[in-house]
Every structure is written in C-alpha cells, then in structure tokens.
Amino acid sequence: MHVRQRRSDEATANAVARGLNILGVRDAVQARRYMEFKGVPAMVIERVLAQPEQCRKPTPAQLVSEAITPFPHHVRMPR
C-alpha cells in the first residue's frame, strides 16, 4: 500500500482535514473522536495522528470550510 493514497473520498478527506485542524488547536483525543464520528477508517486515523506532517496540505476549499479558530483564553463558554 502506498504511504500517500489518492483522495477518492471527499467526505473522508474533509473529515481528516478537520481532524488535523482539531489536532492543531486542541489535542489528539478530540481529533480522534471527531474522525471516528465522521466514519474515518481506524487505520487512517492512526496514520494521521502518528504522522500529521505526512498528510496532504488542505485544499483551498478545506481551508475555508474546515477552519477552526480557538476561543481566546479569557472568554468563558457557558456550561
């Protein structure tokens, strides 16, 4: 199997892109939870979390639609 596979499943590619964004602003637990919820295969999740630098760069559309901005630390979310 190739290390870098073809993007043939757009929904999975978008979920991985969002998972990587979550990994960048939160942690691997949250990123894994999101990708599992979106149905990303376990083998793909493991590979993405183990070597995120090996993943393709997001497409321009993913950069816009999958953007995540963390709340500033001084903003408290209601519980």
N, CA, C and O atoms as a GROMACS GRO file, in nm:
protein
  316
    1MET      N    1   0.084  -0.118   0.000
    1MET     CA    2   0.000   0.000   0.000
    1MET      C    3   0.088   0.124   0.000
    1MET      O    4   0.192   0.127   0.066
    2HIS      N    5   0.048   0.225  -0.073
    2HIS     CA    6   0.124   0.349  -0.078
    2HIS      C    7   0.106   0.427   0.050
    2HIS      O    8  -0.001   0.425   0.112
    3VAL      N    9   0.212   0.497   0.090
    3VAL     CA   10   0.203   0.580   0.210
    3VAL      C   11   0.102   0.692   0.187
    3VAL      O   12   0.019   0.721   0.273
    4ARG      N   13   0.111   0.754   0.070
    4ARG     CA   14   0.017   0.860   0.036
    4ARG      C   15  -0.083   0.806  -0.064
    4ARG      O   16  -0.046   0.770  -0.176
    5GLN      N   17  -0.206   0.800  -0.026
    5GLN     CA   18  -0.307   0.743  -0.112
    5GLN      C   19  -0.383   0.853  -0.185
    5GLN      O   20  -0.380   0.970  -0.146
    6ARG      N   21  -0.452   0.812  -0.290
    6ARG     CA   22  -0.530   0.906  -0.369
    6ARG      C   23  -0.651   0.953  -0.290
    6ARG      O   24  -0.709   0.878  -0.212
    7ARG      N   25  -0.688   1.077  -0.311
    7ARG     CA   26  -0.809   1.129  -0.248
    7ARG      C   27  -0.927   1.095  -0.337
    7ARG      O   28  -0.957   1.168  -0.431
    8SER      N   29  -0.993   0.987  -0.307
    8SER     CA   30  -1.109   0.949  -0.387
    8SER      C   31  -1.239   0.967  -0.309
    8SER      O   32  -1.347   0.962  -0.366
    9ASP      N   33  -1.228   0.987  -0.180
    9ASP     CA   34  -1.345   1.003  -0.095
    9ASP      C   35  -1.340   1.142  -0.034
    9ASP      O   36  -1.270   1.167   0.065
   10GLU      N   37  -1.416   1.233  -0.093
   10GLU     CA   38  -1.412   1.373  -0.049
   10GLU      C   39  -1.459   1.391   0.095
   10GLU      O   40  -1.403   1.473   0.168
   11ALA      N   41  -1.560   1.316   0.135
   11ALA     CA   42  -1.611   1.330   0.273
   11ALA      C   43  -1.502   1.289   0.373
   11ALA      O   44  -1.484   1.356   0.475
   12THR      N   45  -1.431   1.181   0.345
   12THR     CA   46  -1.324   1.137   0.434
   12THR      C   47  -1.210   1.237   0.434
   12THR      O   48  -1.154   1.269   0.539
   13ALA      N   49  -1.175   1.288   0.316
   13ALA     CA   50  -1.068   1.388   0.307
   13ALA      C   51  -1.103   1.512   0.388
   13ALA      O   52  -1.017   1.568   0.456
   14ASN      N   53  -1.228   1.555   0.382
   14ASN     CA   54  -1.271   1.672   0.460
   14ASN      C   55  -1.268   1.642   0.609
   14ASN      O   56  -1.230   1.728   0.688
   15ALA      N   57  -1.308   1.522   0.648
   15ALA     CA   58  -1.306   1.486   0.790
   15ALA      C   59  -1.163   1.480   0.842
   15ALA      O   60  -1.137   1.522   0.955
   16VAL      N   61  -1.070   1.430   0.761
   16VAL     CA   62  -0.930   1.426   0.801
   16VAL      C   63  -0.874   1.567   0.812
   16VAL      O   64  -0.801   1.598   0.906
   17ALA      N   65  -0.909   1.654   0.717
   17ALA     CA   66  -0.862   1.793   0.723
   17ALA      C   67  -0.912   1.861   0.850
   17ALA      O   68  -0.837   1.932   0.916
   18ARG      N   69  -1.038   1.838   0.882
   18ARG     CA   70  -1.093   1.897   1.005
   18ARG      C   71  -1.028   1.835   1.128
   18ARG      O   72  -1.000   1.904   1.226
   19GLY      N   73  -1.004   1.704   1.123
   19GLY     CA   74  -0.936   1.637   1.233
   19GLY      C   75  -0.797   1.694   1.258
   19GLY      O   76  -0.754   1.709   1.372
   20LEU      N   77  -0.727   1.726   1.150
   20LEU     CA   78  -0.594   1.787   1.164
   20LEU      C   79  -0.604   1.927   1.224
   20LEU      O   80  -0.519   1.967   1.304
   21ASN      N   81  -0.707   2.000   1.185
   21ASN     CA   82  -0.728   2.132   1.246
   21ASN      C   83  -0.755   2.118   1.395
   21ASN      O   84  -0.701   2.194   1.476
   22ILE      N   85  -0.838   2.023   1.432
   22ILE     CA   86  -0.868   1.998   1.573
   22ILE      C   87  -0.740   1.959   1.647
   22ILE      O   88  -0.716   2.006   1.758
   23LEU      N   89  -0.660   1.874   1.585
   23LEU     CA   90  -0.532   1.835   1.646
   23LEU      C   91  -0.445   1.957   1.673
   23LEU      O   92  -0.379   1.966   1.776
   24GLY      N   93  -0.446   2.051   1.580
   24GLY     CA   94  -0.364   2.172   1.595
   24GLY      C   95  -0.408   2.266   1.705
   24GLY      O   96  -0.326   2.332   1.768
   25VAL      N   97  -0.539   2.271   1.730
   25VAL     CA   98  -0.588   2.366   1.830
   25VAL      C   99  -0.634   2.302   1.960
   25VAL      O  100  -0.651   2.369   2.061
   26ARG      N  101  -0.654   2.170   1.957
   26ARG     CA  102  -0.698   2.100   2.078
   26ARG      C  103  -0.597   1.990   2.112
   26ARG      O  104  -0.488   2.018   2.161
   27ASP      N  105  -0.635   1.865   2.085
   27ASP     CA  106  -0.545   1.753   2.114
   27ASP      C  107  -0.586   1.631   2.033
   27ASP      O  108  -0.688   1.631   1.964
   28ALA      N  109  -0.505   1.526   2.043
   28ALA     CA  110  -0.528   1.405   1.965
   28ALA      C  111  -0.656   1.334   2.005
   28ALA      O  112  -0.721   1.271   1.921
   29VAL      N  113  -0.694   1.343   2.131
   29VAL     CA  114  -0.817   1.276   2.177
   29VAL      C  115  -0.938   1.335   2.105
   29VAL      O  116  -1.023   1.261   2.056
   30GLN      N  117  -0.945   1.467   2.100
   30GLN     CA  118  -1.058   1.533   2.033
   30GLN      C  119  -1.054   1.509   1.883
   30GLN      O  120  -1.159   1.488   1.821
   31ALA      N  121  -0.936   1.511   1.823
   31ALA     CA  122  -0.923   1.486   1.680
   31ALA      C  123  -0.968   1.344   1.646
   31ALA      O  124  -1.041   1.324   1.548
   32ARG      N  125  -0.926   1.247   1.726
   32ARG     CA  126  -0.966   1.108   1.704
   32ARG      C  127  -1.118   1.094   1.717
   32ARG      O  128  -1.182   1.030   1.634
   33ARG      N  129  -1.173   1.153   1.820
   33ARG     CA  130  -1.317   1.144   1.844
   33ARG      C  131  -1.396   1.198   1.725
   33ARG      O  132  -1.494   1.138   1.681
   34TYR      N  133  -1.351   1.313   1.672
   34TYR     CA  134  -1.419   1.373   1.558
   34TYR      C  135  -1.410   1.282   1.436
   34TYR      O  136  -1.510   1.257   1.369
   35MET      N  137  -1.289   1.233   1.405
   35MET     CA  138  -1.273   1.150   1.286
   35MET      C  139  -1.349   1.018   1.299
   35MET      O  140  -1.405   0.970   1.201
   36GLU      N  141  -1.352   0.959   1.418
   36GLU     CA  142  -1.431   0.837   1.439
   36GLU      C  143  -1.579   0.865   1.414
   36GLU      O  144  -1.648   0.786   1.350
   37PHE      N  145  -1.628   0.978   1.466
   37PHE     CA  146  -1.768   1.016   1.448
   37PHE      C  147  -1.801   1.032   1.300
   37PHE      O  148  -1.912   0.998   1.257
   38LYS      N  149  -1.706   1.083   1.222
   38LYS     CA  150  -1.727   1.104   1.079
   38LYS      C  151  -1.703   0.978   0.996
   38LYS      O  152  -1.717   0.982   0.874
   39GLY      N  153  -1.666   0.868   1.060
   39GLY     CA  154  -1.651   0.743   0.988
   39GLY      C  155  -1.519   0.723   0.917
   39GLY      O  156  -1.509   0.641   0.826
   40VAL      N  157  -1.417   0.796   0.958
   40VAL     CA  158  -1.284   0.776   0.900
   40VAL      C  159  -1.232   0.641   0.948
   40VAL      O  160  -1.239   0.611   1.067
   41PRO      N  161  -1.180   0.558   0.856
   41PRO     CA  162  -1.129   0.426   0.897
   41PRO      C  163  -1.020   0.437   1.004
   41PRO      O  164  -0.938   0.528   1.002
   42ALA      N  165  -1.022   0.342   1.098
   42ALA     CA  166  -0.928   0.344   1.211
   42ALA      C  167  -0.783   0.349   1.164
   42ALA      O  168  -0.701   0.418   1.225
   43MET      N  169  -0.751   0.276   1.058
   43MET     CA  170  -0.613   0.274   1.008
   43MET      C  171  -0.570   0.413   0.959
   43MET      O  172  -0.455   0.453   0.977
   44VAL      N  173  -0.662   0.486   0.898
   44VAL     CA  174  -0.633   0.621   0.851
   44VAL      C  175  -0.613   0.714   0.970
   44VAL      O  176  -0.520   0.794   0.971
   45ILE      N  177  -0.699   0.703   1.070
   45ILE     CA  178  -0.688   0.787   1.190
   45ILE      C  179  -0.552   0.766   1.256
   45ILE      O  180  -0.484   0.862   1.292
   46GLU      N  181  -0.513   0.640   1.270
   46GLU     CA  182  -0.383   0.610   1.333
   46GLU      C  183  -0.268   0.674   1.255
   46GLU      O  184  -0.178   0.734   1.314
   47ARG      N  185  -0.273   0.661   1.124
   47ARG     CA  186  -0.167   0.716   1.040
   47ARG      C  187  -0.163   0.869   1.050
   47ARG      O  188  -0.056   0.928   1.061
   48VAL      N  189  -0.280   0.931   1.045
   48VAL     CA  190  -0.289   1.078   1.051
   48VAL      C  191  -0.236   1.129   1.185
   48VAL      O  192  -0.160   1.226   1.188
   49LEU      N  193  -0.276   1.066   1.295
   49LEU     CA  194  -0.233   1.113   1.426
   49LEU      C  195  -0.086   1.083   1.453
   49LEU      O  196  -0.019   1.158   1.524
   50ALA      N  197  -0.036   0.974   1.398
   50ALA     CA  198   0.105   0.938   1.419
   50ALA      C  199   0.200   1.026   1.338
   50ALA      O  200   0.309   1.058   1.383
   51GLN      N  201   0.157   1.065   1.218
   51GLN     CA  202   0.244   1.144   1.130
   51GLN      C  203   0.165   1.253   1.058
   51GLN      O  204   0.149   1.246   0.937
   52PRO      N  205   0.117   1.351   1.131
   52PRO     CA  206   0.035   1.455   1.066
   52PRO      C  207   0.113   1.534   0.961
   52PRO      O  208   0.054   1.588   0.867
   53GLU      N  209   0.244   1.540   0.976
   53GLU     CA  210   0.325   1.614   0.879
   53GLU      C  211   0.329   1.545   0.742
   53GLU      O  212   0.364   1.608   0.643
   54GLN      N  213   0.293   1.417   0.736
   54GLN     CA  214   0.291   1.342   0.611
   54GLN      C  215   0.161   1.361   0.533
   54GLN      O  216   0.151   1.317   0.418
   55CYS      N  217   0.062   1.424   0.594
   55CYS     CA  218  -0.067   1.443   0.528
   55CYS      C  219  -0.057   1.551   0.422
   55CYS      O  220   0.026   1.642   0.429
   56ARG      N  221  -0.143   1.539   0.324
   56ARG     CA  222  -0.150   1.641   0.219
   56ARG      C  223  -0.193   1.774   0.280
   56ARG      O  224  -0.260   1.779   0.384
   57LYS      N  225  -0.153   1.880   0.215
   57LYS     CA  226  -0.199   2.012   0.256
   57LYS      C  227  -0.347   2.023   0.221
   57LYS      O  228  -0.392   1.967   0.121
   58PRO      N  229  -0.424   2.094   0.302
   58PRO     CA  230  -0.566   2.110   0.271
   58PRO      C  231  -0.587   2.188   0.142
   58PRO      O  232  -0.506   2.273   0.106
   59THR      N  233  -0.695   2.157   0.074
   59THR     CA  234  -0.730   2.232  -0.047
   59THR      C  235  -0.777   2.371  -0.005
   59THR      O  236  -0.810   2.392   0.111
   60PRO      N  237  -0.781   2.466  -0.098
   60PRO     CA  238  -0.834   2.598  -0.063
   60PRO      C  239  -0.976   2.592  -0.006
   60PRO      O  240  -1.009   2.666   0.086
   61ALA      N  241  -1.059   2.505  -0.059
   61ALA     CA  242  -1.196   2.491  -0.007
   61ALA      C  243  -1.195   2.439   0.135
   61ALA      O  244  -1.275   2.484   0.218
   62GLN      N  245  -1.106   2.345   0.166
   62GLN     CA  246  -1.099   2.291   0.302
   62GLN      C  247  -1.047   2.396   0.398
   62GLN      O  248  -1.090   2.400   0.514
   63LEU      N  249  -0.957   2.481   0.354
   63LEU     CA  250  -0.906   2.586   0.441
   63LEU      C  251  -1.018   2.678   0.486
   63LEU      O  252  -1.018   2.725   0.600
   64VAL      N  253  -1.114   2.703   0.399
   64VAL     CA  254  -1.226   2.791   0.433
   64VAL      C  255  -1.332   2.715   0.510
   64VAL      O  256  -1.375   2.760   0.616
   65SER      N  257  -1.376   2.600   0.458
   65SER     CA  258  -1.489   2.532   0.518
   65SER      C  259  -1.454   2.456   0.644
   65SER      O  260  -1.541   2.430   0.726
   66GLU      N  261  -1.328   2.419   0.661
   66GLU     CA  262  -1.289   2.340   0.776
   66GLU      C  263  -1.211   2.421   0.879
   66GLU      O  264  -1.149   2.364   0.969
   67ALA      N  265  -1.213   2.552   0.867
   67ALA     CA  266  -1.136   2.636   0.958
   67ALA      C  267  -1.192   2.628   1.099
   67ALA      O  268  -1.313   2.625   1.120
   68ILE      N  269  -1.101   2.623   1.194
   68ILE     CA  270  -1.137   2.624   1.336
   68ILE      C  271  -1.053   2.732   1.402
   68ILE      O  272  -0.931   2.736   1.386
   69THR      N  273  -1.118   2.817   1.475
   69THR     CA  274  -1.047   2.921   1.548
   69THR      C  275  -1.074   2.902   1.696
   69THR      O  276  -1.190   2.905   1.738
   70PRO      N  277  -0.971   2.882   1.775
   70PRO     CA  278  -0.995   2.863   1.919
   70PRO      C  279  -1.044   2.992   1.984
   70PRO      O  280  -1.009   3.102   1.940
   71PHE      N  281  -1.124   2.976   2.088
   71PHE     CA  282  -1.167   3.092   2.165
   71PHE      C  283  -1.047   3.147   2.240
   71PHE      O  284  -0.960   3.071   2.284
   72PRO      N  285  -1.041   3.280   2.256
   72PRO     CA  286  -0.935   3.336   2.341
   72PRO      C  287  -0.949   3.279   2.483
   72PRO      O  288  -1.059   3.245   2.526
   73HIS      N  289  -0.839   3.270   2.552
   73HIS     CA  290  -0.839   3.211   2.686
   73HIS      C  291  -0.926   3.288   2.784
   73HIS      O  292  -0.975   3.231   2.881
   74HIS      N  293  -0.945   3.417   2.761
   74HIS     CA  294  -1.022   3.497   2.856
   74HIS      C  295  -1.173   3.485   2.836
   74HIS      O  296  -1.249   3.534   2.919
   75VAL      N  297  -1.219   3.420   2.728
   75VAL     CA  298  -1.361   3.402   2.704
   75VAL      C  299  -1.406   3.272   2.768
   75VAL      O  300  -1.350   3.166   2.741
   76ARG      N  301  -1.507   3.281   2.852
   76ARG     CA  302  -1.560   3.160   2.917
   76ARG      C  303  -1.689   3.120   2.847
   76ARG      O  304  -1.779   3.201   2.827
   77MET      N  305  -1.696   2.993   2.811
   77MET     CA  306  -1.816   2.939   2.748
   77MET      C  307  -1.915   2.902   2.858
   77MET      O  308  -1.875   2.850   2.962
   78PRO      N  309  -2.045   2.928   2.835
   78PRO     CA  310  -2.144   2.888   2.936
   78PRO      C  311  -2.153   2.737   2.944
   78PRO      O  312  -2.132   2.668   2.845
   79ARG      N  313  -2.185   2.687   3.061
   79ARG     CA  314  -2.198   2.542   3.082
   79ARG      C  315  -2.340   2.502   3.089
   79ARG      O  316  -2.370   2.384   3.106
   0.00000   0.00000   0.00000
